[in-house]
Amino acid sequence: MPGLIRGMARTAAVVGTATATRNAVNRHSAQKDAAAYSEAMAATQPAQPAEPQVVYVQAPPQEAPPAAPAAAPQSDLVAQINQLSQLHNAGVLSDAEFEAAKAKLLGTG
């Protein structure tokens, strides 16, 4: 009986060591794979995303609208600035383009 227990203990020790070694090798392999994947993804990503080109189309000249009451131009200006803001938030206008257009509307540019 003591030989049987000693044999079982030896087998348990061998199996435990083999399991620990296998887990260490698997962990090391997984870390190497993750590092290789990260490097591959970094190599395929462009350094800087290209900015979209904005093409401006000039509208045909129109006749000036009839003169409105004094309060209307202020609300029209607010509407135009809101429209510019929406274009800027949508990514159609860059920060510089938005600021230049706003300054033009406000008469400071």
N, C-alpha and C positions, 0 to 999 in steps of 0.2 A: 504494500500500500504506500509506503513512503516514496518508493520509486515513481509511482504513478503521480503523486502530488508534485514531486520535484520535476517531472517531465511536463506537467501542466503549467507549472510556474515558469519553466524555461520557455515553453511555447508562448505563454502570455507575454513574457518580456520581449521575445523576438517579434511577435506580432505588434506589440506596442511601439517598439523602435521602428519597425518598418512603416507603420502608420504615420508616425511623427515625421519620418524622413520623406514619405510621399507627400504629406501636407506641405512641408517646407519647399519641396521641389515645385509643387503646384502653385504655391503662393509666389515663388520667385518667377516662374514662367508667366503667371498672370500679370505681374508687375512689368516684366519685359514687354509683354504684348500690349499693355496699356500705354507704355512709353512709346512704342513703335507706332501705335495708332495715332497718338497725339502728334508725333512728328510728321506722320503722313498727312494728317488733316491740316497741319500748319503749312506744309509745303504746297498743298493744293489750293489754299485760300489766297486770294489776291491781297497784296499788302494794303492797298487803299481801295475802297470801293469807288468806282468812277462816278463822278457827279453827273446827273442827267443834264443834257444840253437843253437850254430853254430857247425856243425860237419865237421871236416876236413878230407878229403880223400887224401891219399898220392898217387901221380901219379907214375906210374912205371918209373924206371930210363930210361933215354934216352941218346943216344950218344950225345956228345957235337957237336953243329953245327960248320961248318967250320969257320975259322977265317975270320972276316969281316974287312973292312977298319976302321980306327981309329974313324971316325965320326959316324959310325953305332951304337956302343954301347951307345953313348950319346942319340941318338934318341930312341933306344930301352929302355933305362932307363926312359926316359920321358914318353914313351908309357906305361910302367909298372906302373909308378906313377899315370898316368892318369887313368889307369884301377883300381888301388887301390882306387883312389878318387871316381870313379863312384860306386864302391862297398860300400864305406863308405857312400856316399850320398843316396844310395838306402837302407841303413840300414842293409846291410849284415855284415859289419864290425863295431865293436864298436870303439870309439875314441882310446882306448888303443891298440886295435888290429891294427888299421890303422897306428898309430904312430910306433908300433913295426915293422910292415912290411915295412914301409917306411925307417926306420932306417936300417933295414937289407939290403934293396936295395942300400941305399947310403953308406953302409959299416961303419956306425957309431954305430951300435947296436950289 
